[in-house]
Amino acid sequence: MKHKNLLIETANNMVKKGKGILAADESNPTCAKRFDTIGVKSSFETRNEYRDMLFSAEGLENYISGVIMFDETFRQSTTCDSKTNFPEYLSSKGIIPGIKVDTGAKDLAGFSNEKITEGLDGLRERLTEYFELGARFAKWRAVININDKLPSISSIEANTHALARYAALCQENGIVPIVEPEVLMDGKNDIKRCYEVSSQTLDILFDQLSRFNVMLEGIVLKPNMILSGLSCLEQANVDEVANLTVECFKEYVPKAVAGIAFLSGGQNSDVATEHLNAMNKNYSDLDWNLTFSYGRALQNDALQVWSGTNRKDAQKELLKRASNNSLATMGKF
């Protein structure tokens, strides 16, 4: 493989013990919804200012290995006099620039209440451009709905097939693919049902990755934790979540995978950190590092404090969350 050494080195740096990934790849409509909660109008300028506030937090590189950006953000610059583009600025801090490349989850034709992630058309050309602009990893999110009947095997196969094609294209272009098969935590299902669906999804996913000759040492897996559905009357405790999640991954995630960076999936910020901490505290001899790739769970406190103008205090909140999760990657939170 042409980029083998670069891919392995980048993937290992992304999941280095004590560091995790900041997901700042919200689309413009999603960003507008977040800004509505603080009374700030979403515009090119306010989104630029917000991302600049996040990325320029002093010492962020002590806890964050990489940042996932949206296309608009990837082309924006710092707001200081130097106007350095964000990929270059992050690289100068030792933070790896990443890019979201899927175009969103759409209805899966022929299947009610199921989704398929789109964005493969023209992806090779886009990846070539992103690499030239400084991207060294990418993200593609597959959405797996869950209840007592869903997902269908067709939904899992379609989504994992797309993930595998995306991953192969990324590696062809020297970009580490974050492979994200998210089994949603919305719903009434208990934790056992989440375990069943997550296991089946991972089993099929790694079969697809193998079929497309994806080098596992050059990917980062971004899965959901094994959780009770949000509306389930019986919520599993922290240790049960930690134990079932690790049990699932030990069974279905190959040892060759560079590392695992969990999505928060709508969990409360504190709870997401506690779950990650319990896994690393209870299991110190796993084949891969367990870290985080959080969006809201890292950003929400900072967003509320920022409210459009309060940069310094917002940065303190971001660093506090990042530091807590850094400790959780070592089981020391």
Summary of the structure (lengths in Angstrom):
residues: 333
radius of gyration: 18.7
end to end distance: 39.2
largest distance: 55.7
contacts: 1198
relative contact order: 0.15
helix: 48%
strand: 16%
